[in-house]
Each structure stands twice: as structure tokens, then as C-alpha cells.
């Protein structure tokens, strides 16, 4: 239990890019006081975006291919925080098998996952099928044009690493629009200051220099406030994509 308490104390973790997604992406998540909307978190990681969606009154089904992630999320959210499993549930599931859930969703969240999946067309086609008309896909992946992402060593065997450096807006359109999605908004996340501290902090963690990494983390959290809101070369690209239908919902501040 102490380990879970410590995890919650530092939640959602030390990655500065993840902390920005935790803060920024939920502003575009939907909610409806008249009914409990159903949301899929496809590749939930530590569950941070599942939790943010739940806080907006949604019922969340979260899946991960990693049993250790699912176990950790169950201990934290269902156990420590006491969230009922019929409101936020976690399952071990491969995204290639997502249709087998047999459910329809109002929204699908897929953050920093699709770059790990070789057959991204197959997975996004499944997202389209399980979304209700007017449903929203919240998709966030590394920006393929960012120098750091361009230099990523790719995983040719789909064993957990990046199988592609990410996506550009053009690549998103080529992937999503033929399936029937309409991209209503794109937002760049992760500026140069955040990336400067994050990359060096991760390098220190990998070499066992955890105290130095903690110092950089504290500095990075403060310095990240000076990152531009619209970076010229963002680390990640988020798109708000709508499934065509009578009930579709747009976003006014389209960028």
C-alpha cells in the first residue's frame, strides 16, 4: 500500500511530456450530465487519461497489452481510490482485438500508442466501428518531423518499441480520413524547454543517477512554464477526429 501511496503522490509521474498531456488533453474530453457516456482508453498506460475522463462523469473501459500496467491501475484506481469497476475498469487486451469488447463508445482515447503498432490502419478502422455516430477519437502521437523522433531507433519486430517515428498532420489525414473520420482540430504539444529537461532526465534515470534526475525534474517542472503554447516544432501532435454522423460535434477553436 505504501508503494501505491507514493505512486499517487507523484502521479502521473516524472515524464514532463506525459504531465503536459495529463493537463492539456482532458480539456477536449466530453461529458454529459444527462447520461453516463462510455469511453475507451486504448493503451491506458498508468491510467492518467482514464482517470481524467472518469472525473468528467464518464464510464471508462481501459485496456493495455501489458498485464503489469493493468494490475497497477487496478490497485491505484479501483483499490486505493475506491473507484467502482463498473465506472472505470481495466483489461489486458491487444488493440488488434478491440472489436471483441462488443461495446459502442462515445469517445476513444489513444495517446502515445499508435506509433508502437505496425497495422495502424486496422486498429483505427476498429476505432471507427466501435464509435457511435458523432463519436470522437482523441489521438496523440509523436511528431514525426521532430528531430528527436526522427532519430528514434525503430522496432522492426513490433516488440514494444516505436515501429515508426510518429505522424505528421498529413499522415494523420491519410490514415483517418479514408476511414470516415473528420479531423476538426490539431494541437502541437511539447516545446523545446520541456524536451531539453525530459531527454536529459530520462538519460540520467537509465544510468542509475536518480538523484540528479530528480533535480532535473524539479527544474523542468518550473521551467516548462516558459515553453511556448504553440511550439514551432512540437514533440507530439494531438488530433480531435470525429466519426461522421448526425450527432457529430465540432470544436470551435479549430487550429
N, C-alpha and C positions, 0 to 999 in steps of 0.2 A: 504493500500500500504506500510506503514511503516513496518508492520509485515512481508511482503514479502521481503522487502529490508533487514531486519535483518536476515531473513532465508537465503538469498543468501550470506550475509556477512560471516555467519558461516557454509555455505554449505561445505560438506554434513552432518554436524552435529558433535556431540561430541563423538560418539561411535568410539573408536580407531580401532576396528576390521573393521568397515564399512569404515573408512577412508583409511585403507590399501587396501580393495577390490576396492575402488574408484580409487586408484592409480595403483594397480597391474593388475587387471583383464583385463582392456582395451588393454593391450599390445598384447593380443591374439585375440582381436576382428578383424574381417576382414574389408576390404574396397576395393573398385574397382572404379577407376576414369572413367572407360568406361560406367558404369551404376550405377543407384541408387539401391543398394541391399536392400532387405526388411528384417527387424529384428524384432523378437518378444521378448519383455521383459516380462516374465511370472512371475508376482508377483513383480511389479516395485517398491514398497515402496515409497521412496521420489523421485524416478526418476533419481538417480545419474548415473546408468549404461545405462539407456535410453539416457541420455544426452551425455555420453561418446561415445556411438555408433553413435549418430547423428553427433557429431564432426568429425567422420571419414567418413562422407558423406553418411551415410545410412539413409533410411526411417524407422522409428521406430513405431511399434504399441505396446503400453504398457498397460498391464491390471493389475488390482488389485481387490480383492473381497471387499475392503474397500472403500466406497464412499468418505470418508474424505481424503484418500490418493490421489484418482483421482482428486478431487476438488483442493487440494493443488498443485498438479503437473500442472494442467491446469493454475492455477493462476500464478505460477512461470515461467513455460517454455513458454506456449502459450501467456500468458498475459504480465508479467513483461519483459521477454527476447524477446518476439515477434516472437517466432518460429512458422511458419505456421502449422496448424493442419494436412495438407497433408504430412508434413515431420516428425512430431512427434505428435502422437495422444494418448490420454489416455481414457481407457474404464473401466467401472465396469463390471467385468466378473469373474465367477468361473472357475478355471482351469479344472474342470471336463467337462466343456462345451466349451473347446477351439477349438474343431473342427468346431463349429458353426461360427467361423470367416470366413470360406470359403476362406482362403488365403493360399498360399505357402510361405515359408520363407527360406532365405539363412542361417540364424542363429537364434537360440533360446537362450536367456539368462535366467537362472533360478538360482538366488542367494539367499541363506538362506530362502528358501520357502518350499522345498520338505519335510523337517522334520516336517512340520505342516500338511501334507496331508497323510491320512491313506492309500488310494489306490494309492500309488506312481507308481505302475505298469501301471495302467490305464492312468495316466497323462503322463508318459514317452512314452507310446505307442502312445498317441496323438501327442506328440512332434515329434516322428518318422514319423508319417503320414503327418504332415504338413511341414516337412523339405524337401527341394529339394534333389535329389541325390548329395552326397558330402557335404550336409549341416552340420553345426556344432551345437552341443549342448554344451553350456558353463554352467556347473553345479557346484555349490559351496554350500556345506552344512557343518554343524558342524562335527567335527571328533568324531565318537562315542567312540573312545578309550581315549579321553581327560578326565581327572578326573572331571573337571567342568561339562562337558556334560553328563558324566555317572551319575552324581548326580542330574541331572535335574528332577524335578517332572513332570511326563508325563500327558498329557491331554487325558484322555480316551474317551472323547466325541467329539474330533475334533472341539473345540470351539475357536481355535486361538493359543493355546499353542503347544509345541512340542509333537507330538504323538510318537516320537522315539528320542533317544539321538543323532542321526546323522547317519553317514555312515563311514565305513572303505573302503579301496580300494577294498577289497574282496566283500563287499556288493554292491558297485557300479558295479562291473563286473557282479555279479549275477543278478542285476536289468537290466542293459543296454545291455549286450552282447546277451542274448536270443532274444531281440527285433531287433537286427541287427546293433547296434552301435559298433564301434570300438574305444576303449579308446587309444588315441595317447599320452596323457600326463597327469600326475598328479602333483599337486603342493600343498605343505603344506603352510598355511598362519596362522599367529598369534602366536608369540613366548611368552615366559614366562613374559617378561617385559611388553609387551602390555597388556597381560591378568591381570597382577598384578594391574596395574593402572585402567584398564577398569572396572574390577569387583568391586573395591572399589569406583570408581566414580559413578557407577550405584546405589550402595547401598546408597550412600550419597544423590543422587537425589531422591530416593524413600522415604527417611525420611525427605525431605524438606531442606537439607543442601546444597543449590545450590551454595553458595559462595565457600564452601570447595570443592565441586565437580568441580567448575571452576578452582580452583587452581590445583587440581589433573590432570585435563585435560591438562592444560598448561604444567605441569611437564611431563605428559605422552607423549605428542606430541614430546617433546625434547628427552626423554629417549628411546622412541621407535626406534630411530635411532641405538641403540645399540643391538636391537633384532637380533638374527641370521637370515640370509636369508633362511636357511633350518632348521627350528626348529626340534628337535628330537621328540617332541610331539606337533604338530601344533593344533591350536584351530579349524581350518576349513580345509577341503580338497576340492580343485578345480580340476575338470577333464575336459579335452577337448576331446569330443566324436564326432566321425564322422559317418554320415549315409553312409553306403556302396553305392558306385556308381562310374561311370566312371570319374566323375568330383571331386572325393574326394581329400581333401587337408590335408597333414600331417603337423606336426610341427617338425622341425629339432632337436631342443634340447629336445628330449623326456627324461623324468626323470623316 
